[in-house]
Amino acid sequence: MNSKDLPINHARVSAPPASSNEPHFGGSESPLAALINSLLHPLLATGTLVVCVYGWGEHFTGHYLLLGVLAFFICSQAFDEIDILVPWSSFHLTRLIRGVVGGWAIVAAILLFLGYATQLTANFEQHVILTWFAATPFVLLLGTKVVRSIVRRAVVAGAIARSAIVVGANELGRELASRVRKDQYSGVNIRGFFDDRDSARLTGLEFGELLGKVEDAPDFVKRNGIDCVYIALPIAAQPRIVDLINALRDSTASVYFIPHLFVFDLIQARVDAVNGIPVVAVCETPIFGVNALMKRAFDLVMASLILLTIWPLLLLIGIAVRLTSAGPVIFKQRRYGLGGEEIIVYKFRTMTVQEDSAEIIQARQGDKRVTSSGAWLRRTSLDELPQFFNVIGGSMSIVGPRPHAVAQNELYRKLIDGYMIRHKVKPGITGWAQVNGLRGETETVDKMQKRVEYDLDYLRNWSVSLDLWIMVKTLITMWKDRNAY
C-alpha cells in the first residue's frame, strides 16, 4: 500500500469527498445488490466452516451450528468496510486484502475469546477449527472477486439497474450526475434534470437534458416509473422542496436530498438524530460507541502483550541511557491528547536537555544535543517504547496522530487550517503519516501541513484493519527510515 491508497484531501472542495478517487453512491444501489453486499462475507465464512467440518469427516453438531451462527453475525459487522460495488478505479487489491485479513483476524479473536471464556473449546476438533481459520481468508478473497465480477456484469446487462432524475441543474446537481455517469457500473441511469430556469439560461449543461420545471417532476416520476429522485435544490428553496417531497409521496420512488454541505472538508460525515430531530455531522470522530470499545480493547491487549515481551529490552535501554549521559532515564513532556487536553508523554531520554517550554527546538541532523545512545534510539524509534505505558493508562493509543509538544500545537494551530481536528482521537505511538515517510523533523509549515493532511485522512478512513496495517508498516519502516534523528 502507498499513500495513493487513501487519497489526501488537500483543500476545501465543492463536492462530497470520499475515501476513494470516485465515490460510490450507496444510496442509489439496488436492494438486490445491497443484500448481496451485506450477506456475502458472512455466508462465505459460515459455508467454509461447514465444508471444513465435513471435509475432516466430522458431524455438524449443535456446537458447530452455534459457532456458525456466531461467526455469521460477527462477520456481518467485521467486514462492513468491504464494498464489492465500489468503482473499479477505487477497488485496490491491497485494500481488499487488508480488509479481509484484518476483519477475519478480529472475528477469529472474538470467537477464541468467547470459546475460552465459556469453556466450549473442548467441544470442537482442533484440526477443523485451525483449517477453518486458515482457509477462510482465501475463500473470502476469491469469493469477493468472483461475486463482484458477476454483479458488475449484471449491472452492465441491465439486470440490476435503477432510473433516476435530478431536481436542480445547479453545480451540485451536475456534479452528482457527472460522477454517477462516469461510473459505468453504478447501475443508475440519470434520465435528466428538472429546473425552473429555461434551457437558454442553463449554459454548459453537459449531462442529460432539461426535462421540465420542478413542478413537473412528480408527474414524470409516476409516468416513467423512476426509481430515485435526487433533490439538489438550495436550502433557500425550502417551500418548493417541501411541496416537491409531498407530491412525490404519490409515487414509489426513493427520494434523496443532497444538502449543500460539501463546501466543507467533511470528517466522518453522517446523519444522526438528537431526540428525534435529524442532524448532519460535518466534523466528528470515527471512534465512538462500539468502535471506541473495540479500539480500547485492542490497545489494552496489544500494549500488554508487547510490554510483557519487550521488558528485557526496556531494561537494557534504560541502563544504556543512564550510562551514556547524566540525567533521568525517562523524559516527560506535555503534549495535547484527546480533545486538546494536556497529557504527559513518556520517552527514553535521547538528549542532554529536557525541553518543555514555550519554545522548543526540534532535533536536526547532527544535533549536538543528541546523546550517543540517543542517536540510535531516535533512528530506530525505540525511544518511543515507554509510550506503551501511556496506552495502558488511556492517554494514548497504539495507532493515531502523533502528539506534538504544546508549544508546537500553539504555533501550528494558527498556521494550518484544521490542525486541531487531529485531536478528535487519541494520539498514537505510530500513525498514518509516519508510515508514509513523514517522521522526524518538520522544519517547515509545508511539512507539518502534509503530516496533518495524513492525520485527517486517517480520521476519515479509520478501521481496526487500517490500524493493523499501520502497525505492520511501522515494523517495516522503522528499520530503514532515515527521517528521524
Secondary structure, 3 states (H helix, E strand, C coil): CCCCCCCCCCCCCCCCCCCCCCCCCHHHCCHHHHHHHHHHHHHHHHHHHHHHHHHCCCCCCHHHHHHHHHHHHHHHHHCCCCCCCCCHHHCCHHHHHHHHHHHHHHHHHHHHHHHHHHCCHHHCCHHHHHHHHHHHHHHHHHHHHHHHHHHHHHHHCCCCCEEEEEECCCHHHHHHHHHHHHCCCCCEEEEEEECCCCCCCCCCCCCCEEEECHHHHHHHHHHHCCCEEEECCCHHHHHHHHHHHHHHCCCCCEEEECCCCCCCCCECCEEEEECCEEEEECECCCCCCHHHHHHHHHHHHHHHHHHHHHHHHHHHHHHHHHHHCCCCCEEEEEEECHHHCEEEEEEECCECCCCCCCCCCCCCCCCCCECHHHHHHHHHCHHHCCHHHHHHHCCCEEECCCCCEHHHHHHHCCCCCCHHHHHHCCCEEECCCHHHCCCCCCCCHHHHHHHHHHHHHHHHHCCHHHHHHHHHHHHHHCCCCCCCC
